[in-house]
Amino acid sequence: MSDRTVQTGIKAAEDASGYWTANIRIIVISLIIWALVSFGFGILLRPMLSGISVGGTDLGFWFAQQGSILVFLALIFFYAWRMNKLDREYGVEED
């Protein structure tokens, strides 16, 4: 094996490792945000949010019923956008 082949293999392994590290980071951050909004705001922090009115109901109830769904949809679009950008950075985008 030549040095060039070894270097190409090492670079490919580093790119794959960097790609998956960035991918996992995006997933973990998205899951933390979703858990905070759905479980945290909708259940744990609901008593603290009960004094704030949104659309005729308290904010904690709103997060439990509507807010977590809207945040989940926003996270889906964010993830798709960010992964397309990451794919372009690492040269693995779809045609």
CYANA upper distance limits for C-alpha pairs under 8 A (distance plus 0.5 A):
  1 MET  CA      5 THR  CA      6.94
  1 MET  CA      6 VAL  CA      7.52
  2 SER  CA      6 VAL  CA      6.99
  3 ASP  CA      7 GLN  CA      6.57
  4 ARG  CA      8 THR  CA      6.59
  5 THR  CA      9 GLY  CA      6.70
  6 VAL  CA     10 ILE  CA      6.65
  7 GLN  CA     11 LYS  CA      6.57
  8 THR  CA     12 ALA  CA      6.63
  9 GLY  CA     13 ALA  CA      6.69
 10 ILE  CA     14 GLU  CA      6.66
 11 LYS  CA     15 ASP  CA      6.55
 12 ALA  CA     16 ALA  CA      6.60
 13 ALA  CA     17 SER  CA      6.57
 14 GLU  CA     18 GLY  CA      6.51
 15 ASP  CA     19 TYR  CA      6.46
 15 ASP  CA     90 TYR  CA      7.38
 16 ALA  CA     20 TRP  CA      6.69
 17 SER  CA     21 THR  CA      6.52
 18 GLY  CA     22 ALA  CA      6.62
 19 TYR  CA     23 ASN  CA      6.60
 19 TYR  CA     86 LEU  CA      7.92
 19 TYR  CA     90 TYR  CA      7.35
 20 TRP  CA     24 ILE  CA      6.47
 21 THR  CA     25 ARG  CA      6.63
 22 ALA  CA     26 ILE  CA      6.79
 22 ALA  CA     86 LEU  CA      8.47
 23 ASN  CA     27 ILE  CA      6.84
 23 ASN  CA     83 MET  CA      7.88
 24 ILE  CA     28 VAL  CA      6.56
 25 ARG  CA     29 ILE  CA      6.64
 26 ILE  CA     30 SER  CA      6.59
 26 ILE  CA     79 TYR  CA      7.82
 27 ILE  CA     31 LEU  CA      6.63
 27 ILE  CA     79 TYR  CA      8.34
 28 VAL  CA     32 ILE  CA      6.64
 29 ILE  CA     33 ILE  CA      6.74
 30 SER  CA     34 TRP  CA      6.65
 30 SER  CA     75 LEU  CA      6.96
 30 SER  CA     79 TYR  CA      8.37
 31 LEU  CA     35 ALA  CA      6.49
 32 ILE  CA     36 LEU  CA      6.51
 33 ILE  CA     37 VAL  CA      6.66
 34 TRP  CA     38 SER  CA      6.45
 34 TRP  CA     68 SER  CA      7.51
 34 TRP  CA     71 VAL  CA      7.40
 34 TRP  CA     72 PHE  CA      6.86
 34 TRP  CA     75 LEU  CA      8.42
 35 ALA  CA     39 PHE  CA      5.84
 35 ALA  CA     40 GLY  CA      7.10
 36 LEU  CA     40 GLY  CA      4.98
 36 LEU  CA     41 PHE  CA      6.91
 37 VAL  CA     41 PHE  CA      5.54
 37 VAL  CA     42 GLY  CA      7.18
 37 VAL  CA     63 PHE  CA      7.49
 37 VAL  CA     67 GLY  CA      7.96
 37 VAL  CA     68 SER  CA      6.23
 37 VAL  CA     71 VAL  CA      8.03
 38 SER  CA     42 GLY  CA      5.74
 38 SER  CA     43 ILE  CA      7.94
 38 SER  CA     63 PHE  CA      7.19
 38 SER  CA     64 ALA  CA      6.55
 38 SER  CA     67 GLY  CA      8.11
 38 SER  CA     68 SER  CA      5.32
 39 PHE  CA     43 ILE  CA      5.77
 39 PHE  CA     44 LEU  CA      7.03
 39 PHE  CA     64 ALA  CA      8.34
 40 GLY  CA     44 LEU  CA      5.37
 40 GLY  CA     45 LEU  CA      6.23
 40 GLY  CA     46 ARG  CA      8.45
 41 PHE  CA     45 LEU  CA      5.38
 41 PHE  CA     46 ARG  CA      6.35
 41 PHE  CA     49 LEU  CA      8.30
 41 PHE  CA     60 GLY  CA      6.44
 41 PHE  CA     63 PHE  CA      6.73
 41 PHE  CA     64 ALA  CA      7.77
 42 GLY  CA     46 ARG  CA      6.10
 42 GLY  CA     60 GLY  CA      5.59
 42 GLY  CA     61 PHE  CA      6.76
 42 GLY  CA     62 TRP  CA      8.13
 42 GLY  CA     63 PHE  CA      5.58
 42 GLY  CA     64 ALA  CA      4.62
 42 GLY  CA     65 GLN  CA      8.41
 42 GLY  CA     68 SER  CA      8.30
 43 ILE  CA     60 GLY  CA      7.81
 43 ILE  CA     64 ALA  CA      7.64
 45 LEU  CA     49 LEU  CA      6.85
 45 LEU  CA     60 GLY  CA      7.53
 46 ARG  CA     50 SER  CA      6.50
 46 ARG  CA     59 LEU  CA      8.05
 46 ARG  CA     60 GLY  CA      4.79
 46 ARG  CA     61 PHE  CA      7.52
 47 PRO  CA     60 GLY  CA      7.75
 48 MET  CA     60 GLY  CA      8.43
 49 LEU  CA     58 ASP  CA      7.31
 49 LEU  CA     59 LEU  CA      5.95
 49 LEU  CA     60 GLY  CA      5.63
 50 SER  CA     58 ASP  CA      5.40
 50 SER  CA     59 LEU  CA      6.48
 50 SER  CA     60 GLY  CA      6.35
 50 SER  CA     61 PHE  CA      8.27
 51 GLY  CA     58 ASP  CA      6.90
 51 GLY  CA     59 LEU  CA      8.13
 52 ILE  CA     58 ASP  CA      5.99
 52 ILE  CA     59 LEU  CA      6.00
 53 SER  CA     57 THR  CA      5.92
 53 SER  CA     58 ASP  CA      4.99
 53 SER  CA     59 LEU  CA      6.23
 54 VAL  CA     58 ASP  CA      6.33
 54 VAL  CA     59 LEU  CA      6.18
 54 VAL  CA     62 TRP  CA      7.58
 57 THR  CA     61 PHE  CA      7.35
 57 THR  CA     62 TRP  CA      7.27
 58 ASP  CA     62 TRP  CA      6.83
 59 LEU  CA     63 PHE  CA      6.68
 60 GLY  CA     64 ALA  CA      6.79
 61 PHE  CA     65 GLN  CA      6.63
 62 TRP  CA     66 GLN  CA      5.94
 62 TRP  CA     67 GLY  CA      6.43
 63 PHE  CA     67 GLY  CA      4.44
 63 PHE  CA     68 SER  CA      6.00
 64 ALA  CA     68 SER  CA      6.62
 65 GLN  CA     69 ILE  CA      7.90
 66 GLN  CA     70 LEU  CA      6.78
 67 GLY  CA     71 VAL  CA      6.55
 68 SER  CA     72 PHE  CA      6.49
 69 ILE  CA     73 LEU  CA      6.77
 70 LEU  CA     74 ALA  CA      6.70
 71 VAL  CA     75 LEU  CA      6.57
 72 PHE  CA     76 ILE  CA      6.81
 73 LEU  CA     77 PHE  CA      7.02
 74 ALA  CA     78 PHE  CA      6.60
 75 LEU  CA     79 TYR  CA      6.40
 76 ILE  CA     80 ALA  CA      6.74
 77 PHE  CA     81 TRP  CA      6.64
 78 PHE  CA     82 ARG  CA      6.46
 79 TYR  CA     83 MET  CA      6.39
 80 ALA  CA     84 ASN  CA      6.68
 81 TRP  CA     85 LYS  CA      6.89
 82 ARG  CA     86 LEU  CA      6.62
 83 MET  CA     87 ASP  CA      6.41
 84 ASN  CA     88 ARG  CA      6.80
 84 ASN  CA     93 GLU  CA      7.30
 85 LYS  CA     89 GLU  CA      6.83
 86 LEU  CA     90 TYR  CA      6.86
 87 ASP  CA     91 GLY  CA      6.34
 87 ASP  CA     92 VAL  CA      5.46
 87 ASP  CA     93 GLU  CA      5.20
 88 ARG  CA     92 VAL  CA      6.77
 88 ARG  CA     93 GLU  CA      5.83
